Amino acid sequence: MEFQGIQVSKTYQQINLAAPKEVFPLLCPVREKDWLDGWDYIMIHSESGLIEEGCVFSTPHHGQHDTIWYVTVYDKINFKIEFVRVTPEEEVVRIKIRLLEKEDGTTISRISYEYTALNEEKNEWLKTKFEDSFRESMIWWEKAINHYLRTGEMLKK
């Protein structure tokens, strides 16, 4: 029988304690080193040295292969960014982020993930552990970026 990967989508909404013009530049592999404890990356291709459409970078992964990220949309006028992230033999993930300014000068960050499993183990993870893992990750991200926006310092895990 041929393998059939399942696909699961989830969206989370954060409130970030600054305007989109301050939050958006932090959504970059280079800038994430400033505020996201444990974040590491290798820049593979970028004309500017920072995030941009067509940027490619990798991150270490707990499995056999590094995760490769490709930036498909980078719209700094409308505060929209999209990535496709591939961990060979494990998963393909599409991430969409849209920042919206609130009247009080803070930001609503809508973050959507669409996971596609590439093996049976990842199928099982998506069925049983994805929901809790996603929520924990989003809560930590929100806490870490807001701490940085308030203090200019990284929040340690």
N, C-alpha and C positions, 0 to 999 in steps of 0.2 A: 504494500500500500504506500502511496505517495504521502509525504509529510504535508500537513496543512497548518500553517501558523495562524494563531488567533491574533486579533487586533483589538486593543482596548484604548479608549480615549478618556481623558479626564481633564477638567479645567479647575483652576484654583484662582481666586481673586485675593490679591494682597492690597493692603493700604501701605504706601510708602510715604515717609515723613518729609518729603521735599517735592518740588515741582518736577514734571517729566523731564525738563531740560537738564536737571541735576541728576536724576535717576538713570536716564537712558545711557549716558556714556559709561556707567558702571557695568553695563551688560556687555562686556567685552572680555575675552580671555586674559588680556594683559591687565586690565583694571580689576578683574575679579581677584587677582593676587593681593590687592590692597584690602579687601573686605571679607573674603570667603576663606575661612580657616581650612586648610587641607587642600585647597585648589592648586592644581598644577597643570601645565599644558606645554606643548611644543608647537610653535608657530611653523606651519609648513608653507603657507603662501599668503602674503598680504602685501599689496602695493604700498600701503601707508605705514605698516608695522602695527596697526590696530585693526579692530574689526571693521569689516566693510563687506558689501555684497561680493561673493566669490572667494572670500577668505576661507582658508582651510587650516585646521589645527587638530592636534590629537591630545587626548588626555589618557593618563594611565587607567587601567581597568583591573578589577580583581581577577578576571579570567586570563585566558591565554593571550588575547590580543588587545592592543590599545584601541580606544574608541576614536574614530575619525569624525570630525565635525565639518560640515560645509554650510556656509551662510548663504541661504537662497534669497532672502530679502533683508535689506538694511535701509530703512526709511527714517532718517533722523528728523524730517519735517513732520511726519505724522506719528512718530515714536512707535514704529513697528519693526519687529525683527523676527525672522524665521530661520531655523536651522534644520538640517537633516543630520542625524547622528547615527553612525553605523558601528556596531561592535561585531566584527565578523564571527559568523557561526552562532551568534547569540540573539541579536535584536537590531531592528531599525526603528529609530524614533524621530518623529517630526515634532518640533517644538515651535510654538507660535506665541509671541509676547506682544501685547498692545498696551501702551500706557495712555491713560486718560487723566487730564487735570481736573481736580475737584475745585469747587468754589473757594475752599479754604487754603488753596495753594499746595495741597498734598496730591498724591497720585494714586489712582486705581490701576493696579497692574493685573491684567488678565493673562494668565499663563496656561496654555493648553499643550498637553502632551498626547501624542498618538503613538502607542507602542505596537510593533509587530514582532512576534516571536519568530526566531529562526531555528528553534529546536524544541523538542518535547519538554525539556527541563524549564525553558523559558515560558512555554505555554502554561505549565503548572504554576509557575511563579505569578504569572499574570492573573490566573484564576484565584490564587489563594493569598498572595502577599503584596500584590501591587498597590492595592487601595491604601493600606496602612503605610507602606514605604513612601508612596507619593505624598500623602498628607504630612508625614514627618519631615520629609525633604522640603516641602513648601513652607512649613512653619519655621524651620531652621533658617531657610533663605530669607524670609521676611524679617525675622529677628536680627539676623546678621547684617543685612543691608541697612535696616533702620538704625541699628547701633552705630554703624559707620557714618550714616548721614547725620546723626546727632553729635557724635564725638570725633569723627575723623580717624577713629582707630578700629582695628579688627577685633571682633568678638571671638574669643577663644572657645573652642568646644569644651 
